[in-house]
Amino acid sequence: MADARGGRRSRMAAGALLFVLERAQRGRESISQEVPDGWICLQPVVLPGDEVAVIENFVPEAELTRGVKESWAVMAFLAVGLIAGSVLVTDRLGSKVVRSSRRLAQASRALGQGDLDTRVEPMGPTELRDAGVAFNAMAHRMTELLAVERELVADQGRSCCLDLTQEPTAVALSDDDVAAVVDALIGNVFRHTPAGAPFGIRVMRTAQAVELVVEDGGPGIPDPDRAPSRGSSTGSTGLGLDIAQRAASATGGTMRITRGPLGGAHITVTFTLAPPAPSGHRSRISRHRGR
């Protein structure tokens, strides 16, 4: 019985193959057909006399799947290797970027706190290396300017009297804004008094305020009541007295201009003390210079 069924399948397969051969010959088309134990590929070829011959190529089932598993294994191994390599390279690049950014931030904080010798080693991506080079150039330029300013002060032969309170005196201004006021007032002394004229700086704390006094031995300020408004009326917010007055007003304080014991201007800027609670937003004052 089994032999009979096998014979019938063989005859059916032979009949199907014959049908496909005739179709390929008559239609002159390439045909691929699955047959028992494999595949056949039929390729018609036109001969002289318009006769058609069909080339048959049989591929066993074992040949179709030979090496497929090994190929998939190799491809999977390569995929895992590529992913692992990509993760490693990304991690290394990310670490360099983070390390470079952190060093640049640390150097910036150190420079802001007065360490003019701080420098960074340019490293990381091109943008961070350029930022490092620019930072070093800026720090070097600041050092040069400070040296020039110190030489200028020494050449002018000015005497300076400092009287500073040793008690912490927090006011409702940022450190930059307080520095802007001091810089503007002292800058006025050097720009608007003759060389050699003495000056003094005094900081005093009262129960509710802090007083910053800057005085000089110059010619003084004519019409002191209108001096701050002269700066704002010209459209410039960078005049030194205007900066000091607006800073004092921002804290609820005042500014007074008189003639002092040294014979010149005697400027008293009063800042109201900051409340003991943690301060939030602080007023910002323009840092342009002038008088």
C-alpha positions as CSV (number, residue, x, y, z in Angstrom):
1,M,0.0,0.0,0.0
2,A,2.8,2.4,0.9
3,D,4.6,1.6,-2.3
4,A,1.4,2.3,-4.3
5,R,1.0,5.7,-2.6
6,G,4.7,6.5,-3.3
7,G,4.3,5.5,-6.9
8,R,1.3,7.8,-7.3
9,R,3.2,10.7,-5.7
10,S,6.1,10.1,-8.1
11,R,3.8,10.0,-11.1
12,M,2.0,13.2,-9.9
13,A,5.4,14.9,-9.4
14,A,6.5,13.8,-12.8
15,G,3.3,15.1,-14.3
16,A,3.7,18.5,-12.6
17,L,7.3,18.7,-13.7
18,L,6.3,18.0,-17.3
19,F,3.7,20.7,-17.1
20,V,6.2,23.2,-15.8
21,L,8.7,22.3,-18.6
22,E,6.1,22.8,-21.3
23,R,5.1,26.1,-19.8
24,A,8.7,27.3,-19.7
25,Q,9.2,26.1,-23.3
26,R,6.1,27.6,-24.7
27,G,6.0,30.8,-22.7
28,R,9.8,31.2,-22.9
29,E,9.9,32.3,-19.2
30,S,12.1,31.4,-16.4
31,I,10.4,29.4,-13.7
32,S,11.4,28.3,-10.2
33,Q,9.3,25.5,-8.8
34,E,9.4,23.5,-5.5
35,V,9.5,19.8,-6.1
36,P,10.0,16.9,-3.7
37,D,13.4,17.1,-1.9
38,G,14.3,20.5,-3.3
39,W,13.7,23.1,-6.0
40,I,14.1,23.2,-9.8
41,C,15.0,26.3,-11.8
42,L,14.0,26.2,-15.5
43,Q,15.7,28.6,-17.9
44,P,14.5,28.5,-21.6
45,V,17.1,29.1,-24.3
46,V,16.1,30.0,-27.9
47,L,18.1,27.9,-30.5
48,P,18.5,28.4,-34.2
49,G,15.3,27.7,-36.1
50,D,13.2,29.2,-33.3
51,E,13.5,26.1,-31.3
52,V,13.5,26.4,-27.5
53,A,15.6,24.3,-25.2
54,V,15.0,24.4,-21.4
55,I,17.9,24.2,-19.0
56,E,17.0,22.5,-15.7
57,N,18.9,23.0,-12.5
58,F,17.9,21.1,-9.4
59,V,18.9,22.3,-6.0
60,P,18.4,19.7,-3.2
61,E,16.7,20.8,0.0
62,A,19.9,20.2,2.1
63,E,21.8,22.7,-0.1
64,L,19.2,25.4,0.4
65,T,19.7,25.4,4.2
66,R,23.3,24.5,4.4
67,G,25.3,27.2,6.3
68,V,22.2,29.3,7.2
69,K,22.4,28.7,10.9
70,E,26.1,29.5,10.9
71,S,25.5,32.7,9.0
72,W,22.8,33.8,11.4
73,A,25.2,33.1,14.3
74,V,28.0,35.2,12.7
75,M,25.5,38.0,12.0
76,A,24.2,38.0,15.6
77,F,27.8,38.0,16.9
78,L,28.7,41.0,14.7
79,A,25.5,42.8,15.8
80,V,26.3,42.3,19.5
81,G,29.9,43.4,18.9
82,L,28.8,46.6,17.0
83,I,26.4,47.5,19.8
84,A,29.0,46.9,22.5
85,G,31.6,48.9,20.6
86,S,29.1,51.8,20.1
87,V,28.2,51.9,23.7
88,L,31.9,51.9,24.7
89,V,32.8,54.7,22.3
90,T,29.8,56.8,23.3
91,D,30.7,56.4,27.0
92,R,34.3,57.4,26.4
93,L,33.2,60.5,24.4
94,G,30.6,61.4,26.9
95,S,33.1,61.1,29.8
96,K,35.5,63.4,28.0
97,V,32.8,66.0,27.4
98,V,31.6,65.9,31.0
99,R,35.2,66.0,32.3
100,S,36.1,69.0,30.1
101,S,32.9,70.9,31.0
102,R,33.5,70.3,34.7
103,R,37.1,71.5,34.6
104,L,36.0,74.6,32.7
105,A,33.3,75.3,35.2
106,Q,35.6,74.9,38.1
107,A,38.2,77.2,36.5
108,S,35.5,79.8,35.9
109,R,34.4,79.7,39.5
110,A,38.0,80.0,40.7
111,L,38.6,83.0,38.4
112,G,35.4,84.6,39.7
113,Q,36.7,84.2,43.3
114,G,39.9,86.1,42.4
115,D,42.3,83.3,41.5
116,L,43.9,84.9,38.4
117,D,46.4,82.2,38.0
118,T,43.9,79.5,37.3
119,R,44.0,77.9,33.8
120,V,42.5,75.0,32.0
121,E,44.0,72.4,29.7
122,P,42.0,72.5,26.5
123,M,40.5,69.1,25.8
124,G,37.4,67.3,24.6
125,P,35.4,68.2,21.5
126,T,36.5,71.1,19.3
127,E,34.0,73.5,20.8
128,L,35.2,72.8,24.4
129,R,38.8,73.0,23.3
130,D,38.1,76.4,21.7
131,A,36.3,77.5,24.9
132,G,39.3,76.4,27.0
133,V,41.7,78.4,24.8
134,A,39.4,81.4,25.0
135,F,39.2,81.1,28.8
136,N,43.0,81.0,29.2
137,A,43.3,84.0,26.9
138,M,40.7,85.9,28.9
139,A,42.4,85.0,32.2
140,H,45.8,86.1,30.9
141,R,44.4,89.4,29.6
142,M,42.7,90.1,33.0
143,T,46.1,89.5,34.7
144,E,47.8,91.9,32.3
145,L,45.1,94.6,32.9
146,L,45.3,94.2,36.6
147,A,49.1,94.6,36.5
148,V,48.8,97.7,34.4
149,E,46.2,99.2,36.8
150,R,48.5,98.5,39.7
151,E,51.4,100.2,38.0
152,L,49.1,103.2,37.2
153,V,48.2,103.5,40.8
154,A,51.8,103.3,41.9
155,D,52.9,105.8,39.3
156,Q,50.3,108.3,40.4
157,G,51.7,108.2,43.9
158,R,48.3,108.3,45.6
159,S,47.9,107.6,49.3
160,C,44.8,105.6,50.3
161,C,43.2,105.2,53.7
162,L,41.1,102.1,54.2
163,D,38.7,101.7,57.2
164,L,36.7,98.5,56.7
165,T,34.4,96.8,59.2
166,Q,35.3,93.3,60.1
167,E,31.7,92.3,60.7
168,P,29.8,90.5,57.9
169,T,27.5,93.0,56.3
170,A,25.0,91.3,54.0
171,V,22.9,93.7,51.8
172,A,20.1,93.0,49.3
173,L,22.5,93.2,46.3
174,S,24.6,90.6,44.6
175,D,28.3,90.6,45.0
176,D,28.7,91.8,41.4
177,D,26.4,94.8,42.0
178,V,28.3,95.8,45.1
179,A,31.6,95.5,43.2
180,A,30.1,97.6,40.4
181,V,29.4,100.4,42.9
182,V,32.8,100.3,44.5
183,D,34.5,100.1,41.1
184,A,32.5,103.0,39.7
185,L,33.2,105.3,42.7
186,I,37.0,104.5,42.9
187,G,37.2,104.8,39.1
188,N,35.8,108.3,39.4
189,V,38.7,109.2,41.8
190,F,41.3,108.1,39.3
191,R,39.6,109.7,36.3
192,H,38.5,113.0,37.8
193,T,41.2,114.0,40.3
194,P,44.8,115.0,39.6
195,A,47.6,112.5,40.1
196,G,48.8,112.3,43.7
197,A,45.4,113.3,45.1
198,P,44.7,111.1,48.2
199,F,41.6,109.2,48.7
200,G,39.9,107.0,51.3
201,I,37.4,104.2,51.6
202,R,35.4,103.5,54.7
203,V,32.8,100.8,55.3
204,M,30.7,101.2,58.5
205,R,27.8,99.1,59.8
206,T,24.9,100.6,61.8
207,A,22.0,98.9,63.3
208,Q,19.9,98.9,60.1
209,A,22.3,99.8,57.3
210,V,25.8,99.7,55.9
211,E,27.5,102.9,54.8
212,L,30.1,103.0,52.1
213,V,32.1,106.2,52.0
214,V,34.5,107.1,49.2
215,E,36.3,110.5,49.5
216,D,39.1,112.2,47.7
217,G,41.4,115.2,47.7
218,G,40.3,116.4,44.3
219,P,38.4,119.5,43.2
220,G,35.1,118.1,44.4
221,I,31.8,117.8,42.6
222,P,30.1,121.0,41.6
223,D,26.3,121.1,42.2
224,P,26.2,117.7,43.9
225,D,22.4,117.6,44.1
226,R,22.2,117.4,40.3
227,A,25.3,115.3,39.7
228,P,23.5,111.9,39.5
229,S,20.7,113.2,37.3
230,R,23.2,114.6,34.8
231,G,24.2,111.0,34.0
232,S,20.6,109.8,33.5
233,S,19.5,112.9,31.6
234,T,22.0,112.3,28.8
235,G,20.6,108.8,28.2
236,S,23.5,106.9,29.7
237,T,23.0,104.7,32.6
238,G,26.7,104.0,33.0
239,L,27.8,107.1,35.0
240,G,29.3,106.1,38.3
241,L,27.1,108.3,40.6
242,D,24.0,107.1,38.9
243,I,25.1,103.5,39.4
244,A,25.7,104.1,43.1
245,Q,22.4,106.0,43.6
246,R,20.3,103.3,41.9
247,A,22.0,100.5,43.8
248,A,21.3,102.3,47.1
249,S,17.7,102.9,46.1
250,A,17.3,99.2,45.2
251,T,18.0,98.3,48.8
252,G,15.9,101.2,50.3
253,G,19.0,103.3,51.0
254,T,20.3,106.7,49.9
255,M,23.4,108.5,48.5
256,R,24.8,111.8,49.8
257,I,27.4,114.0,48.1
258,T,29.3,116.5,50.3
259,R,32.7,118.0,50.6
260,G,35.0,116.0,52.9
261,P,38.0,116.5,55.1
262,L,40.4,115.8,52.2
263,G,39.0,118.8,50.4
264,G,37.2,116.9,47.6
265,A,34.1,114.8,47.1
266,H,32.8,112.9,50.0
267,I,30.2,110.3,48.8
268,T,28.2,108.2,51.3
269,V,26.2,105.4,49.9
270,T,23.8,103.7,52.4
271,F,22.6,100.2,51.8
272,T,19.8,98.7,53.9
273,L,20.8,95.4,55.5
274,A,19.4,92.3,54.0
275,P,16.8,90.4,56.1
276,P,18.1,87.4,58.0
277,A,16.0,85.0,55.9
278,P,17.6,83.5,52.8
279,S,17.6,86.1,50.1
280,G,15.9,85.4,46.8
281,H,16.1,87.6,43.8
282,R,18.6,90.4,44.0
283,S,18.5,93.6,42.1
284,R,20.9,93.9,39.2
285,I,22.7,97.2,38.6
286,S,24.4,98.2,35.3
287,R,28.2,98.0,35.6
288,H,29.2,100.7,33.1
289,R,31.6,103.3,34.3
290,G,31.6,107.1,34.4
291,R,30.9,110.0,36.7
